Amino acid sequence: MLRLSPINQRRWTRFKAHKRGWISLWLFLALFIISLGAELVANDKPWVIHTDNQWYFPAIVQYTETDFGGEFPLEPNYKGPYFQDLMDKKQAWALWPPIPYRYDSINYDLAVPAPAPPSAENWLGTDDQARDVLARVIYGFRISILFALILTFFSTIIGVAVGALQGYFGGWVDLLGQRFLEIWSGLPVLFLLIILSSFVQPNFWWLLGIMLLFSWTALVDVVRAEFLRGRNLEYVRAARALGMKDGAIMLHHILPNAMISTMTFLPFLLTAAIGTLTSLDFLGFGLPAGSPSLGELIAQGKNNLQAPWLGISAFVTLALMLSLLVFIGEAARDAFDPRK
């Protein structure tokens, strides 16, 4: 069983005492877990099919028509009339997800032209390509959060490493590092991303790498200040006098204190990453066309003012996501505040 130190126990107690942040954490985790299982919540393939005394699981295993007695060795259209007739002849039954559409599934049976308003079949309506909006929101929520988490993780590693080196060694290392950061931080990041996106076909990992070039600078100043202060403390000077190597001093004696201020910044780095990705998708320079994107959904809402459910769905999703992260960040800030 994991046992926390007394100071971390007090921090955890303060975090739980922040009711808004504590509730936001659990609500965010619930939504994130649901989005991780998006294929089980929103899918155009059934969970289970039972026929000929055999069980099939199309949502997680790929089958062909021949597996069900069909003619072609291709994956069947489970909602198509041919497959339905095949199942009726065998008196088979299927259990479907609550949302029988993927992010790229097209509803060909709409009663009105797309974009169709919310209905019992499409709870949040469809977009202008007859794709289910709720399914795209769930998949888009997952991509946004995973993108932000990966970007924040690597940005934290680079930013902490650079800030630690500048603050601990000082001198020319700090001077040259600060001049470089002044130039690098002054670059118009969004315009550079747009320019670079016009040269290559962007994808998830390409966007992640390009944004990583600029996002790591957010933590450098905070970590640098902690190392500048910590390198002259008595216990650090004593460790240096005893012959401990610089790397060990930085890792074991100064970094734990620097991570306190770093931890309070992480939720805000997540919101910034989500906002940048959404902006690029809205402008058409983000994820490839057809990807489940909240920014692309906002762009559809702008282009289809007669379908307000598109813009409202994207706005509510982004507002809820970013608000939960900000509330979690406020609770983390109060929990790690050394004055408390």
N, C-alpha and C positions, 0 to 999 in steps of 0.2 A: 504494500500500500504506500502511495506517495505521501510523504510527510513534508509539510512546509515549515520553513524557519519561522520563528516568532514574528519577525518583521513582515514576512510575506503573508502570514496569517492575518496580521492586522490590515494589510493592504487588501486582502481578499474580503475581509469583513467590511471595510469601508466601501469596496466596490458593490457588495450586495446591499449595503445600506442606501446606495443611490438607486432608488426604486425605478426611476425612468430608464437608467442605463441597464439595470438588471433585467427588467422586462424586455427591453429592446434586444438584449443579447439573446435571450431565449426565443423571441419571435424571429430574429434574424437567423438563428441556427435552424429553426423549424422550416423557414422558407428555403434556406440553402439546401437542407437535406432533401426537401421535396424536389427542388430543381435538379439535384444530383441524380435522382431517379426519374428524370423527365421521360425516359423511354417507357417507364411503367405507368406514368400518369397520363401522358399524351402520346398516342401512337396509333397509326393506321393498321397495326397488326394486333390480333387478339393475344391476350395473355396465354390462354390455354385453348386447345382444340382437342376434343375427344371423339374419335371415330375408329371403327373396326377394332375396338378394345385396345386402342393405343392412345397415348397421350403425346401431344405436340405443344411446344412452347415457342411460337413464332416471334414473340417480342424479344427473345434473347438468343434464339437459334434460327439460322436461315435454312429454309426448306425450299424444295422445288415442287412444281405441280405433280410430277411423277410420284412424289412421296404420298400424295393424297389420291392417287389414281388418275391423274390428268395425263395430258399428252406431251407437254413440252417440258424440257429440263431447265425451266426458268422459274424464278421466284414468282409465286402467284400474286395476283391482285386480290387480296382477301375480301375486299368490299365489292369486287366486280360481280356482275350477274353470272358469269360462267362458273366462278368458284362457288358462289352461293347455290347454284343449281347442283353442283357436284356434291356439296355438303348435304343438301336436302335429300338427294337420292340415297345417301348413306345414313340418313337420320343422325347426323353429327350435331354437336352443340359446341358453342364457343363462348368464352368469357372475355369481354372487351374491356379496355381501360375506360375510366370515366370520361376521358376526352378522346374520341376515336379519330384523332388527326395528329400527324406530326407537324413540325414547323413548315415543311415543304409540301404537305398534302393539299391537293386542290379539291374543293367541293364542287363537283360537276352538277349537283342536283339543287342548286339554289333556285328559290322561287322568284327572286328579283336579281337584276344585274349586280355584279360586284362593283364596289364594296357593299355587302349586305349588312343590314342592322343586326343587333343582338337578337338571338332567338333561342329556343329550347335546344337546338342542335349545335349552334355556334354561340356560346354564352356571351362572348364579347364581340360578336359579329365576325366579318371577314374583311380582309384588306382588298385592294383593287385587283389582286390576282386570285381572289377567291380562296385564300389561305386562312385558316382559323387563327384569329388574333390571340386568343388565350394560349394556344399551343406555342405561338411564336414568342409571347411574353415569358412563358416558363423557360423555354430554351434560351431566349435572350438574357434572362436574368442569370442563368447558369454561366453563360459565356462571359458576361460582364464581371461577375464575381470572381471566376477563376482567373480571368485576365488580370484583374486588379490584384488578386492575392499573389500571383506569380511575379508580377511587376514589382509589387511592394517588397516581396521577399528579397529579390536580387538587388533592388535599389537600396534596401537597408544594408545588405552586406557590403556593397561598394561604398555607399556614403559613410558608414561607420568606419571602414578601413581607411578611407582617405582622410576623414576628420581626425582619426586617431593618430595617423602619421604626422599630420600637420601640427596638431596640438602637442604631441609628446616631444618631437624633435625640435620644433620651432625653427628659428633662424632662417636660413635660405629656403629650407623645405617649406616652411609656413609662408614666407614671403612670395615665393614663386607660385605656390599652390593658390594663394588668395588672388594673385593677379590673373591666373588662369580661370579661376571660378568667376571672377568679375566679367571676363570676356564671355565665358561659356554660358553663364546665367543670363547675359544680356541678349542672347540670340532669340529671335522670335520662333519659339518652338513649333507652334501650330502651323505657321507658314512654311517652315522647313519640312514638316511632316507632309504637308500638301504637295510641296515641290517634289520630294522624294517619292511620294506615292504615284506621281505622274510618270515616273521612269520605269517602275516595275509593277507587277500585279501584286497588290498587298494581300497578305494572309495573316492568320493569327500570330504565328511566330515571327514573321517579318515585322509586323507592327510592334510586337513586344520588344524585339531587339532595338528598333529605332527609338521607341519611347524610353527605353532603358538608358540610352545615351544621355538623356537630359533629365530624367527624374531623380537620379541619385544625388543631385546637388542639394536637395531639400534638407537632408540631415547633416550635411558636413559642418555647418556653422555650429549647430547644437553640440555635436560630439567634440568638435575642436575646442569649444569653450570649456567643456568638462575636462578635457585632457590638459589644457593650459593651466587650469586651476589645480588639477589633481597631481600633476608631475612634481609640484613643489611641496606637497604635504609630507609630514614627518615620516609616516610609515613607508611612503614611496622612496624617500631619500634613504631611509634605513635599508630597505631591500636592495637599492642600488649599491649602497656601501658594502653590503654583505656579498656582493658579486652576482646577484641575480641578473639574468639576461634581460635586455630591453623587451623582447617579445613576451616573456613571462610576466614582467611587471605590467605591461599594457593589458594583457589578457586577464590576469588574476586580481590585480589591485585597482586599476583605474576603470576598466571597461564595465564592471558591474554597476558602478555609480553612473557612468555615462548612459547605460541602457535605461535608466529610470526615465530620463527626459525623452529618450528615443521612443520608448513604449507609448508615451502619450501622443506622439505624432502619427503613429501607424494608421489609426482609423481615418485620419484626415488625408494621408497619402492614398488610402484606398478610394476615398471619394474623389480625389483629384484624378486618379487613373480612370475611374468610371466616367467622369465628366469628359475627359479628353477623348476616350474611345467613342463615346456617344456623339461628340462633336464631329469627329472624323466620319463616322457612319452617316450622320445627318448631311454632311457636305458631299458624300459620295466617295470619300477617299479612305474609307476604313476597310472593314471586312469584305470579302468577295460578295458579289451580287448573289442574292438568294439566301445568305446566311441569316440566322435569326438574330436580329439586331434591334435594340431599342431606338437607336438613332435613326435607322431606316424607317421604323414605324412612325417616328415623329415627322420625318420627311413626307411619308404618305399622308399623314394628317394635314400637313401644310398644303399638299397638292390636291387634297380631296376635302375641301371645307364643308361639303355637303354630308360628310361622314364624320361627325364629331367624336364618335366612339374610338376612332383611331388615335387622335391626339390625346383624348382623355385617358385612355388605357396606358399609353406611354408615359404621360405626365404622372399619373398616380403611382405607377411602378417605380419610376425614378425618384419621385418625392419620398415614397415609403422607404426605398432602399437607402438613399442618402441620409434621410432623417435618422434611421436606425443606427447607421454607422456613426453619425455625429453624436448621438446620445450615448453610444458605447464609448466613444472617445472622451466625452465629458466625464463619464464615470471613471474611466482609466486615469484621466488627468487628476481627478480628486483623490483616487486611491494611491497614486504614486507621488502626490505632492509632499515634499519633505517637510513643509511647514505644518502638516497635520500628523 
